[in-house]
């Protein structure tokens, strides 16, 4: 089978760039850097990822909304830290036609400042709470670093959930729900991840605290796929989001947000793909099964007819199936669909018809499995589960193998991937470690917190209060 020009384990970055274009996900020739054109196959893939998100939103009783793209400067300026954090990344609109606007508008970098003035009108009493909404829209951030398809872009395909609660505890319950949602969602994509409580100096602008969702790419850099923020009442005060409590007093809401982007695609491409192309988890594959008829002279009609029957049957079972009846060699078809990461291929030749069977070929192993015609749907389901599990296990191995828990700087220097070191809790000590290791702080582990008993901070020697993880990041 033909392979990509660049090899995944030799030059990951070039391999990634090659795959993105070869598999028809996006077109990077649009004349604004970091604003790529979604090609049909890439957009379809994204829409299936979005469908999984919408399913989770439905399940957790969030309602979908759509807020305008433009935000007046006066609204944006209400939360001081937020402006501070985003100021340098914002695109401004100053003119309409030939007229200079009285007030500048900005393209949303995220939608807090668009939504919250309206939330203050929607929320009147405790009966209006919790308010749970989300939208999937484009946001804009002026990136100055090198852009990379799906990973660092200037027009972002963005999912943002925003919630308002009566008090801090209820907002904390929302964060717990968000974490459970993330666990279900990323498991469906066969993407094991780590939660990190981001350090104070690197949390979201305006947040009380931020939890990041990080995956490890095969380049051993981490990629942040999402973040969950506890705002407390940091935004509800400037935006006056208040409600009347049962006792008649007026109180400020506590708020949370949960955000993700097309970086999820970046992770699917980078973590699951191989030197023959993408491998897309069946849960989001635009085409889950491709049927390739193996045509022999004199048997054309028989093979095509049989293939069509299998195709129609699978379509009725709501499997996303495609029959490739193009007039090219089966080998060229295999190549195309492997490149596009279709999880399962069905080959049908004259001999299979005689045997009343088809050949199933999972994308990752390439193993050919004869299956009797009656058991195709059941076997497809099994193969989907098997493939998803193998993708997950491989990614989990990569992740677990590259988390290095060490206690001194010397040990840390010899390790790649994710480094875990004890920490005293003083910002400057962690910042010094970042400098020495040339890595960024991911944050404190959130789920499992190993004991720091008898451990000391490798910089100041004082007793450690927690562990911190560091890595090179995208
Ligand atoms: Zn220290």
Boltz pocket constraint, residues with backbone or C-beta under 6 A from the ligand:
constraints:
  - pocket:
      binder: B
      contacts: [[A, 423], [A, 424], [A, 425], [A, 426], [A, 429], [A, 457], [A, 458], [A, 459], [A, 460], [A, 461], [A, 462]]
      max_distance: 6.0
